[in-house]
Amino acid sequence: MTRLDDAQAAYGLAFGLAPPEPWGVDDLRIAQVLEQAFFERTPLPESFDWWESLPPDGVA
């Protein structure tokens, strides 16, 4: 299993939700965000900004 697989499994078990799979986001970034949500015991809102590092006029 990969770090992403582990993070997705933990997220799913903790919150009873399918983990998000945003298009075009690096696997490591997804894993880090899911792990953080797991440790904070707070599921990610649907409005979570996966592309926060893009400039305001950037296109994801």
DSSP file (Angstrom, degrees, kcal/mol; ACC not computed):
  #  RESIDUE AA STRUCTURE BP1 BP2  ACC     N-H-->O    O-->H-N    N-H-->O    O-->H-N    TCO  KAPPA ALPHA  PHI   PSI    X-CA   Y-CA   Z-CA
    1    1 A M              0   0    0      0, 0.0     2,-0.2     0, 0.0     3,-0.0   0.000 360.0 360.0 360.0 150.8    0.0    0.0    0.0
    2    2 A T     >  -     0   0    0      1,-0.1     4,-2.4     0, 0.0     5,-0.2  -0.510 360.0-103.5 -97.6 170.5    1.1    3.6   -0.6
    3    3 A R  H  > S+     0   0    0      1,-0.2     4,-2.5     2,-0.2     5,-0.2   0.898 124.3  51.9 -59.3 -40.5    0.8    6.5    1.7
    4    4 A L  H  > S+     0   0    0      2,-0.2     4,-2.8     1,-0.2     5,-0.2   0.922 107.7  51.2 -64.2 -43.8   -2.2    7.7   -0.3
    5    5 A D  H  > S+     0   0    0      1,-0.2     4,-2.3     2,-0.2    -2,-0.2   0.927 112.2  47.1 -57.8 -45.3   -3.9    4.4    0.0
    6    6 A D  H  X S+     0   0    0     -4,-2.4     4,-2.5     2,-0.2    -2,-0.2   0.911 113.0  48.3 -63.3 -43.2   -3.4    4.4    3.8
    7    7 A A  H  X S+     0   0    0     -4,-2.5     4,-2.4     1,-0.2    -2,-0.2   0.901 112.0  48.9 -65.9 -41.0   -4.6    8.0    4.1
    8    8 A Q  H  X S+     0   0    0     -4,-2.8     4,-2.4     2,-0.2    -1,-0.2   0.903 112.3  48.7 -65.1 -40.8   -7.7    7.3    2.0
    9    9 A A  H  X S+     0   0    0     -4,-2.3     4,-2.3    -5,-0.2     5,-0.2   0.929 113.0  46.8 -65.1 -45.2   -8.5    4.2    4.1
   10   10 A A  H  X S+     0   0    0     -4,-2.5     4,-2.6     2,-0.2    -2,-0.2   0.909 113.1  49.4 -63.1 -42.8   -8.1    6.0    7.4
   11   11 A Y  H  X S+     0   0    0     -4,-2.4     4,-2.3     2,-0.2     6,-0.5   0.932 111.5  49.0 -62.0 -47.1  -10.2    8.9    6.2
   12   12 A G  H  X S+     0   0    0     -4,-2.4     4,-1.9     1,-0.2     5,-0.3   0.903 114.6  44.2 -61.0 -43.2  -13.0    6.6    5.0
   13   13 A L  H  < S+     0   0    0     -4,-2.3    -1,-0.2     1,-0.2    -2,-0.2   0.891 114.5  49.6 -69.2 -39.4  -13.1    4.7    8.2
   14   14 A A  H  < S+     0   0    0     -4,-2.6    -2,-0.2    -5,-0.2    -1,-0.2   0.875 127.8  20.0 -68.1 -38.2  -12.9    7.8   10.4
   15   15 A F  H  < S-     0   0    0     -4,-2.3    -2,-0.2     2,-0.2    -1,-0.2   0.510  93.0-124.7-114.4  -6.9  -15.7    9.7    8.7
   16   16 A G  S  < S+     0   0    0     -4,-1.9     2,-0.3    -5,-0.3    -4,-0.2   0.801  74.4 117.3  66.0  27.1  -17.7    7.1    6.9
   17   17 A L  S    S-     0   0    0     -6,-0.5    -1,-0.3    -5,-0.3    -2,-0.2  -0.909  74.8-107.0-125.5 151.1  -17.2    9.1    3.7
   18   18 A A        -     0   0    0     -2,-0.3     3,-0.1    -3,-0.1    -9,-0.1  -0.634  46.8-113.7 -71.1 132.2  -15.4    8.4    0.4
   19   19 A P        -     0   0    0      0, 0.0    -1,-0.1     0, 0.0   -11,-0.1  -0.396  34.8-100.9 -68.1 146.0  -12.2   10.4    0.4
   20   20 A P        -     0   0    0      0, 0.0    14,-0.1     0, 0.0    -3,-0.0  -0.331  27.9-163.6 -64.8 148.2  -12.0   13.2   -2.2
   21   21 A E        -     0   0    0     -3,-0.1     2,-0.0     2,-0.0    -3,-0.0  -0.619  13.7-165.7-130.9  71.8  -10.0   12.5   -5.3
   22   22 A P    >   -     0   0    0      0, 0.0     3,-1.1     0, 0.0     2,-0.2  -0.337  23.3-114.7 -65.5 138.3   -9.4   15.9   -6.8
   23   23 A W  T 3  S+     0   0    0      1,-0.2     3,-0.1    -2,-0.0    -2,-0.0  -0.494  93.2  12.6 -72.8 136.6   -8.2   15.9  -10.4
   24   24 A G  T 3  S+     0   0    0      1,-0.2     2,-0.4    -2,-0.2    -1,-0.2   0.573  91.7 126.7  79.7   9.8   -4.7   17.2  -11.0
   25   25 A V    <   -     0   0    0     -3,-1.1    -1,-0.2     1,-0.0    26,-0.1  -0.865  66.5-106.9-104.2 135.9   -3.5   17.2   -7.4
   26   26 A D     >  -     0   0    0     -2,-0.4     4,-2.2     1,-0.1     3,-0.2  -0.264  22.4-126.0 -58.9 139.5   -0.3   15.4   -6.5
   27   27 A D  H  > S+     0   0    0      1,-0.2     4,-2.7     2,-0.2     5,-0.2   0.867 110.2  54.4 -55.8 -39.9   -0.8   12.2   -4.5
   28   28 A L  H  > S+     0   0    0      1,-0.2     4,-2.5     2,-0.2    -1,-0.2   0.909 107.9  49.4 -63.8 -41.4    1.5   13.4   -1.7
   29   29 A R  H  > S+     0   0    0      2,-0.2     4,-2.4    -3,-0.2    -2,-0.2   0.922 111.5  48.9 -62.9 -44.1   -0.6   16.6   -1.3
   30   30 A I  H  X S+     0   0    0     -4,-2.2     4,-2.7     1,-0.2     5,-0.2   0.945 112.1  48.9 -60.5 -47.5   -3.8   14.6   -1.1
   31   31 A A  H  X S+     0   0    0     -4,-2.7     4,-2.6     1,-0.2    -2,-0.2   0.919 111.2  49.8 -58.7 -45.4   -2.3   12.2    1.4
   32   32 A Q  H  X S+     0   0    0     -4,-2.5     4,-2.3     1,-0.2    -1,-0.2   0.909 112.5  46.7 -61.2 -43.6   -1.0   15.1    3.6
   33   33 A V  H  X S+     0   0    0     -4,-2.4     4,-2.3     2,-0.2    -1,-0.2   0.915 113.5  48.1 -66.9 -43.1   -4.4   16.8    3.6
   34   34 A L  H  X S+     0   0    0     -4,-2.7     4,-2.3     2,-0.2    -2,-0.2   0.901 111.8  50.2 -64.9 -40.5   -6.3   13.6    4.4
   35   35 A E  H  X S+     0   0    0     -4,-2.6     4,-2.7    -5,-0.2     5,-0.2   0.917 110.2  50.3 -62.6 -43.2   -3.9   12.8    7.2
   36   36 A Q  H  X S+     0   0    0     -4,-2.3     4,-2.2     1,-0.2    -2,-0.2   0.918 110.5  49.1 -61.9 -43.7   -4.3   16.3    8.6
   37   37 A A  H  X>S+     0   0    0     -4,-2.3     5,-2.1     2,-0.2     4,-0.7   0.907 111.4  50.7 -61.5 -41.6   -8.1   16.0    8.5
   38   38 A F  H ><5S+     0   0    0     -4,-2.3     3,-0.8     1,-0.2    -2,-0.2   0.937 112.1  45.6 -61.0 -48.2   -7.9   12.6   10.2
   39   39 A F  H 3<5S+     0   0    0     -4,-2.7    -1,-0.2     1,-0.2    -2,-0.2   0.826 114.9  47.4 -67.9 -30.9   -5.6   13.9   13.0
   40   40 A E  H 3<5S-     0   0    0     -4,-2.2    -1,-0.2    -5,-0.2    -2,-0.2   0.542 106.0-131.8 -84.1  -7.4   -7.8   17.0   13.5
   41   41 A R  T <<5 +     0   0    0     -3,-0.8    -3,-0.2    -4,-0.7    -4,-0.1   0.857  68.9 118.4  58.3  38.6  -10.9   14.7   13.5
   42   42 A T      < -     0   0    0     -5,-2.1    -1,-0.2    -6,-0.2    -2,-0.2  -0.966  61.4-132.8-136.7 117.8  -12.6   17.0   11.0
   43   43 A P        -     0   0    0      0, 0.0    -9,-0.0     0, 0.0   -32,-0.0  -0.314  36.4 -97.7 -66.0 154.3  -13.8   15.9    7.6
   44   44 A L        -     0   0    0      1,-0.1     2,-0.1     2,-0.1   -10,-0.0  -0.482  36.2-120.0 -71.5 137.9  -12.9   18.2    4.7
   45   45 A P    >   -     0   0    0      0, 0.0     3,-2.0     0, 0.0    -1,-0.1  -0.445  21.8-117.1 -72.1 153.9  -15.6   20.6    3.5
   46   46 A E  T 3  S+     0   0    0      1,-0.3    -2,-0.1    -2,-0.1     0, 0.0   0.764 115.9  60.8 -61.3 -22.8  -16.7   20.2   -0.1
   47   47 A S  T 3  S+     0   0    0      2,-0.1    -1,-0.3     0, 0.0    -3,-0.0   0.324  73.6 140.8 -87.5   8.6  -15.4   23.7   -0.6
   48   48 A F    <   -     0   0    0     -3,-2.0     2,-1.1     1,-0.1     3,-0.1  -0.274  54.1-128.9 -55.8 133.6  -11.8   22.8    0.4
   49   49 A D    >   +     0   0    0      1,-0.2     3,-0.9     2,-0.0    -1,-0.1  -0.726  31.7 173.5 -91.7  96.0   -9.4   24.6   -1.9
   50   50 A W  T 3  S+     0   0    0     -2,-1.1     3,-0.2     1,-0.2    -1,-0.2   0.691  80.3  51.0 -71.8 -18.7   -7.0   22.0   -3.3
   51   51 A W  T >   +     0   0    0      1,-0.2     3,-2.1    -3,-0.1    -1,-0.2  -0.127  65.4 133.0-112.7  35.1   -5.4   24.6   -5.5
   52   52 A E  T <   +     0   0    0     -3,-0.9    -1,-0.2     1,-0.3    -2,-0.1   0.724  66.7  64.4 -61.2 -22.0   -4.7   27.3   -3.0
   53   53 A S  T 3  S+     0   0    0     -3,-0.2    -1,-0.3     2,-0.0    -2,-0.1   0.600  82.6  97.1 -79.9  -9.1   -1.1   27.7   -4.3
   54   54 A L  S <  S-     0   0    0     -3,-2.1     6,-0.1     1,-0.1    -3,-0.0  -0.494  85.5-105.6 -75.8 148.1   -2.4   28.9   -7.7
   55   55 A P    >   -     0   0    0      0, 0.0     3,-2.6     0, 0.0    -1,-0.1  -0.314  40.3 -97.9 -66.0 160.2   -2.5   32.7   -8.3
   56   56 A P  T 3  S+     0   0    0      0, 0.0    -2,-0.1     0, 0.0    -4,-0.0   0.787 125.8  41.7 -52.9 -32.2   -6.0   34.2   -8.2
   57   57 A D  T 3  S+     0   0    0      2,-0.1     2,-0.1     0, 0.0    -3,-0.0   0.295  91.8 119.6 -99.7  10.7   -6.4   34.1  -12.0
   58   58 A G    <   -     0   0    0     -3,-2.6     2,-0.5     1,-0.0    -4,-0.1  -0.329  57.2-135.6 -73.5 157.4   -4.8   30.7  -12.3
   59   59 A V              0   0    0      1,-0.1    -2,-0.1    -2,-0.1    -1,-0.0  -0.962 360.0 360.0-117.5 128.1   -6.7   27.8  -13.9
   60   60 A A              0   0    0     -2,-0.5    -1,-0.1    -6,-0.1    -2,-0.0   0.442 360.0 360.0 -87.5 360.0   -6.6   24.3  -12.3
